[in-house]
Amino acid sequence: MKRSILYKKKAKSINKDLKVLGVTILTSLNKKSLKEIGHTKSVEQLVLKQAGLIKQSGCDGIVCSAQEAKMVRKKYKRHEV
C-alpha cells in the first residue's frame, strides 16, 4: 500500500490534475472463473474486499461494473465510483 501512495505522489508531481483509480475485478470474471484461479470468495465479496484495499491505498476512485457500483457506493459513500 505504501508503494501505491508513493506512485500517486510521484504522478501528481508530474500532473496535479491526474486521478489514480483502482479496479475491483474484471467484468469477464464470474464465480466459476474466480474459483478456477483460486479465489474462494463470491464475486460480491471480492469486489468489496478490493474496493476496501483501493480506498486504503489512497486512490482517487474505484472502477467497477455498473452492477457492482450500487453495492460499492453503499459501503464507501465518500469515494468516487
C-alpha positions in Angstrom: 0.0 0.0 0.0 2.8 2.4 0.8 4.1 1.9 -2.7 0.8 2.9 -4.3 0.8 6.1 -2.2 4.4 6.8 -3.4 3.3 6.2 -7.0 0.4 8.6 -6.6 2.6 11.3 -5.2 5.1 10.9 -8.0 2.3 11.0 -10.6 0.7 14.1 -9.0 4.1 15.9 -9.0 4.1 15.5 -12.8 0.4 16.4 -13.3 -1.5 17.7 -10.4 -4.9 17.0 -12.1 -4.1 13.4 -12.6 -6.6 10.9 -10.9 -5.4 7.5 -9.9 -8.2 4.8 -10.0 -8.3 1.3 -8.8 -10.1 -1.6 -10.5 -12.1 -4.1 -8.4 -12.3 -7.2 -10.7 -12.6 -7.7 -14.4 -16.2 -7.8 -15.6 -15.4 -11.0 -17.5 -14.8 -12.9 -14.3 -17.7 -14.9 -12.7 -17.9 -17.3 -9.8 -16.7 -20.2 -11.8 -13.7 -18.4 -13.2 -12.8 -16.9 -9.8 -12.8 -20.5 -8.4 -10.6 -21.7 -11.2 -7.9 -19.1 -10.4 -8.0 -19.9 -6.7 -10.4 -17.4 -5.1 -12.9 -18.8 -2.6 -15.0 -15.6 -2.1 -18.1 -14.7 -4.2 -17.8 -12.0 -6.8 -19.6 -9.6 -4.4 -17.3 -10.4 -1.5 -14.2 -10.0 -3.7 -15.4 -6.7 -5.1 -16.0 -5.2 -1.6 -12.6 -6.5 -0.5 -10.8 -5.0 -3.5 -12.8 -1.7 -3.0 -11.6 -1.6 0.6 -8.0 -2.1 -0.5 -8.4 0.6 -3.1 -9.7 3.0 -0.6 -6.9 2.2 1.9 -4.3 2.7 -0.9 -5.3 6.4 -1.4 -6.6 6.0 -4.9 -8.9 8.8 -6.1 -11.7 6.4 -7.2 -12.9 2.9 -7.8 -13.7 1.3 -11.2 -16.2 -1.5 -11.1 -19.2 -2.7 -13.2 -22.5 -0.8 -13.1 -24.0 -3.9 -11.4 -21.5 -3.6 -8.6 -21.4 0.2 -8.3 -24.5 0.4 -6.1 -23.1 -2.0 -3.6 -19.7 -0.3 -3.6 -21.3 3.2 -3.2 -23.4 2.0 -0.3 -20.3 0.8 1.6 -17.9 3.6 0.5 -20.1 6.6 0.3 -17.3 9.2 0.1 -15.3 7.5 -2.6 -15.8 8.3 -6.3 -17.2 5.2 -8.1 
